[in-house]
Amino acid sequence: MTENRRDSIGTKGEEKGSIQKFEYWLAGIPSVSGKKKIQLKAQFPDPEELYRLPKGQLQKAPWLTEKEKAAIAAAQQIPEPKLDAGVCCCAKEQIQLATWQDAKYPKRLRDIYNPPYGLYYRGSLPPEDAPSVAIVGARSCSAYGVQMAGEIGWGLASQGISVISGMALGIDGAGHQGALKAHGRTYGIFGCGVDVCYPASHRELYEAIPARGGLVSEYQPRTKPLAMFFPQRNRIISGLSDAVIVVEAREKSGALITADFALEQGREVYAVPGRAGDPLSEGANRLIRQGAGIFLSIGDFLKEMGIFADFVGYSAKNQKLSLEKSEKLVYSCVDLSPKSIEGLLAETSLPFGELMEILESLREKGCILEVYKNYYIRLEISGFA
């Protein structure tokens, strides 16, 4: 690295889109909440001033605890070359930082109780002009749960809705995968640095998401995935969303923590009902008993969430679809309430094999959605060519 380049890193005359190193420093101070960092920024608009603040001057911020003051004092000892190296690492890894005062900082998060001061991300942040929905649930889930999460992710993304989840094994990963299959937007919220692929088995998903959405974290790059980070990560999942859908969850589950945050933040909470007595369904069924919405199908969900009405049929709104005569027949028999294979066989009088081929063709064209095994709903389209 040339000396000129080193001098330019993190200065006030930085290139547009690069990370200012003292913002990077402030965002990364551990043991100080986002809410307290926002208060600090109000008192010290230039974070470099806080970085260079003489010892003892933090007494001017009596709302800080002794532990928080100690954390800031320790962070002040980080040498500038190390901060420069961190900023360079972000540039190399194509990681960006949106802090509280930035225009690109998500408006949805500004309203929550303890918003993150900064968000590190690869790819993009969820657009403000489109709805977003979180899909959460158990890591150790059933095959049915994986299928449901994937279908929900596909259905939401195909309607132009951003799918938010936590990149975990099980339900989270299936929701992301479903959104990617629909060529829609999806965002993974991390409990570690966004340069850390966690879990490691999600490497393919980790590499695919930034091109169709983003990987997001309040933790600095290279931060390891510690258990204490994940409950707080969940407030960002719900905060970025207009609604949260719980697919499968045990009685004590991280998904229920996300649902609790959602209720505190004024978000809608839905749950997919499960079998009575099944441990994987206890958490979701309890949410329903306590008043959560019952998720039965994408069509019903979109109708109940009236703010999404303009997005129904998004994927095919402005195009004419070319359908064969038999495809038009089957499509006409599917409606917004889930319809079974048996019902469609009775209505169309088609052989089973032919009906299955037509249903798969209609699904690939974005005309129908399999909301759960062998049950389909229609997605509105503008017409046939």
Buried (B, 14 or more C-beta within 10 A) or exposed (E): EEEEEEEEBBEEEBEEEBBBBBBBBBBBBEEBBBBBBBBBBEEBEEBBEBBEBEEEEBEEBEEBEEEBBEBBEEBBEBEBEEBBBBBBBBBEBEBBBBBBEEEEBBEBBEEBEBBBBBBBBBBBBBEEEBBBBBBBBBBEBBEBBBBBBBBBBBBBBBBBBBBBBBBBBBBBBBBBBBBBBBEBBBBBBBBBBBBBBBBEEBEEBBEBBBEBBBBBBBBBBEBEBEEEBBBBBBBBBBBBBBBBBBBBBBEEBBBBBBBBBBBEBEBBBBBBEBEEEBEBBBBBBBBBEEEBBBBBBBBBBBEBBEEBEEBBBBBBBEEEBEBEEBBBBBBEBBEBEBBEBEBBBEBBEBEEEEBBBBBEBBBEBBBBBBBBEEBBBBBBBEEEE
